[in-house]
Amino acid sequence: MRHELHDIIPKGSPCAHCNVCTDSICSVMKKREELLDIATKTFVKKYKIGDIIQAENEPQTFLGTILTGTVKMERITEAGEGQILGILFPTDFVGRAHSEVCSYQAVALEDVEICCAQQDDFKELFTKYPHLESSLFSQTLKMLDKSREWLVVLGKKRAFERVACLIALYYKRLGNRRSFYIHLSREAMADFLGLTFETVSRQLSQLKKAGIIKIEGHNEYTILNSEELLKLAQI
């Protein structure tokens, strides 16, 4: 979607053709001088599937908003295995403002583009434009609410409903897109949902038999009955 002030941004800036600015933390930047200021401090970083965007407990030099692709947040266990904490989508913020290190590992689940600014530049922007910091705070609270909702999914819902919740999460976060990719293996889905590989596979087969979804290949999903999917998910 084109922002009403796109035309005033220098053509070489990533802000000039941003497709998430109406829903990201930058949506509150309405004035010409504000947009010009943030445009001079931002740059786009690109990642391939499997790339580590930010490592857990390592210094974070930049923060940013996801433009395209999905990212998994994970915590590395003592055994060296990754425990998925959540999935980030376009418009979501990567990194922790006002923190020198990242408390989780961020990994690209597919090709990802992130609009970034250096940590110090973000601090300057937050000081200069308090409403930008308030916007990030508001988004952070929304993500916290979603994390609490996910605890209900894991603690109260049946296996069939948990799998439906994951698919519905992608469906809703990707703008009710009928077809999309979920770049998670069955093992990763099971890890995220607190289920076994076999259980996830059985529930996906049931969703297909019920005419709710279609799966092509390993990770291309098509929603055939969104009403029933959302009813099962209740999110």
Steps between C-alpha positions, in 0.01 A plus 500: 500500500632843406547750782358847433847650548696251288554767235710719729749225587827483303472230233810315624358456850325173599216716631415610146339168412419358844197270500463467879525859622125533560506212752851515648630720781577765234129554435502784756763695304270734308698819448738565213800572720437186708495273196804665351687455827420131534568443128858623541567252782347180361639232271383158382671176603425178309522147635470152354312210656682376809705816549537616860377858513578554864669256738379442854691693767723660238539878453230642274620785285178559306123479537243482226161424350440193285405598143467154344527142620459332837741463791502258791596606849665220694683434824801270494479231768790361702502205259561742214153454348273783395162545672267714287352791695299659221476597134553855373324630189524810278446820709640328813802651676823303536729565797461663841515875529704638790679167542860428414438131431218298344321259734410258221642370174331624182526270197369554147241236407516610134650789305454802726543876462520726805496879509768577757662783688802490727423467870638848574296653215183347642580644842537841340171462312316389815631803690411739220160344421339358817196389300723259305615340825137487618411321177765236566378465859145448375612234252703328773193482725297350216767235448496427872122454487540259206762305694257462789230384260742241366548364852127426501539321166776279641336443836130457425442405137493153348759394244261555207430854619868579561594413142202703375621793714842499338355503148246767599783711643669509161170558322412802714848652521546477122187702434252212457701377204342182364829331410832534681810312609574383853875452507499267797572128490256263668759458775518878551120524506490227763762681707310828481163342580616263774400194297675207337593477133249219452219697665561805283497286185171334604331833577609649167354197323172549689487867401550399138233227518258748654544727197642784709848519346700367207875436521719488193858385533630531854405855592252665261163536670169603344203588718184339363266582790621804695183522707544148637874553551446813709221332691735218598784738585295757690776759477 
